[in-house]
Amino acid sequence: MEYIATGNPILALGNTNGDAASLLQTMAYAKIFERKDVNGISDFIENIYGHWKNGKSFEKLNTIQYSRLETTRQLATILNKYI
């Protein structure tokens, strides 16, 4: 979660239908791949590298909600309901 808050590109390996995949779909430069999807992984890396090489910055969406501070605040709010 903390890495998502940086707004940097993310390449993840895992279940493409899982919760992490759903979360990463909301980001422009983040994607999850099955381990055997060598072509997809390669294309993603080439796209990110080309973007960086051409001096383009990565669009940073509203990722503050994934910061450690914000997720801790949300957890504290939930816990305070039961105290």
N, C-alpha and C positions, 0 to 999 in steps of 0.2 A: 504493500500500500504506500509506503513512504517513497518508494522509487517512482510510482505513478505521479506523485505530487511534484516531482522534478520537471515533468513535461518532456523528458527525453524519450527518444524512440525505444520501444520495447519489443523484443522478439522472445516469445515464450514457446515452450514445447509442452504439449499436454492435450487434454480432451478439448476438442474444438467445439463441443456442445456444452461445456461445463460453465460454472459460475465465472471463472476467470475469463473465459472467452467472451461472455456477455459483457463483462466489465471493460475489457480491452476494446470491444467494438465501438465504444463511445469515444475512443481516441483516434486521431487521424494517423498517427505513426506508431501504432501498436497492433500486434497481431499474434495469435497463437496458432501453432502448426502441429500436426501430427508428426511424430519423429521420422516417419518414412517419407514425408513430403519434401524431398531434397530440392526439387525445382521451385516450389513455393518459397522455401527458406532462402534459396539463392536469389530469387527475384526480389524478395523483400530487402535483403542485404544490399543488393546492387542499387535498388531504388533509394534507400537511405543514404548510401555512400555517394551516389550521384547528386542527391539533394545537398549534402554537406559540401561536396567538392565544388559545386557551383555557387557556394557562398550563401545559400538560402537558409534562413532560420526555420525552425520547426514551429508550427503554430501551437501555442500553448493554450489549451482550453482551460476551463475552470477546474483545475486539478487541486485547488486548495482543500477541497472536501476530503481528499485522501491523505492529507498531511497528518503526522503523528499528533500534533496539537488538536486538530479538528476531530480526529477519530477518538481521541481521549476525552474531549469535551462531550461528544455524543454518548460515549460509554458512561461517563459520570452522570449525565442527564438521566439515562435509563436506570442506573443504580440508585440515584436519589429518589426515584419514584417508590422504591421499596424500602427505604430507610426511614 
